[in-house]
Amino acid sequence: FISPHINTWLMLVIATVASIPVAIAYAGLGSAMPRAGGDYLFDSRSIAPFVGFAVPFGWAALMWTIFFPLTAVVFISYGLQPILNSLGQSWNASALTSIATWTGTNFGKLVVTLVLSGLAWGLTVGGVGIYRKIQRWVFVPAIFITFFTFVIVLLVTSNSSFVQHFNSFPANKATGIT
């Protein structure tokens, strides 16, 4: 939706060709040093131990400062706001519509971003054991909830209503999708 006239297949071919040397390099490094550790192990053994620490640490800092806020904005714009707006209009609940509007404000985005970042931090600090437990009890129900939400939305929403709401959605106005 950002670049509506791009050639998707050409983009995928170029990205695939560009990623092949990276995959070959990682396969070679993994074969030469078959231990757990990934980038830390490869960098510390082949270059220097401080590089083995600095590169993954810098990547993690970059991910925490860029990836999570961007993920939160996408989650708000394409997940939380449409769901709350749809439920608020379907159930005639103005509170849900108000919350959806609030999450679109700068302060609302900040709060949601901080909450999501806090949850991600907690999972990171808690380790794989906690993630596995949460995934077991949340992931499977989330798949079913998502599936049934799609089914309900498709059954309840008329075509004209969907088009009207889609065209009035703020992200569509900003990107020029009609």
Phi, psi and omega in degrees: 000341179282317178236083189293344184254021180279158176268101186297318182295318178296320178299317179294320179296315180297316179296321180294314180297319180292332182273348181298313178299325178295316179296320178295318179298315179293324177295318178295315178296319179294326177287322181286329182230077186281066176228161176289148177141337176056232185301322179301312182296312183297314183290317183290326181280322186269333182247286180193152182301322181293329176291323177299330176276315189292319184294307178296326178295316178296321178296317179297318178297319177297316180297317181293326184271339183245310189295313183293316175298320178294320177298320180295319179295319177294317178300317180292310187291320186249001179234292188294309181298311180298322180294313181294320177297314181297314179294320179298320179284321180292318183267000182058041182251102182292338180296319179293320177295322178294320178295319178299317178294319180297321180293343176277347178284163180300318180293320178297318177297320178298314182297313180296320178298316179295321178295313179296320177295321176296318177296316178297318178298316179298320177293322179295314181289324182292334177092181186292328181299315179292319178300318180297318178294316180295318180297321181298320185263349182246319188296310181296312176299326179296323177296314179295318179298317178298314180300311181291330175296314177300316181298314181296315180298319179293326181281327186273324188273130175280160181299314182293322178295319179298313181298318180298314180290323179298315181289335180270355181292133187303322181295327179290325177292321182290326183265350178084013178285132177232000000 
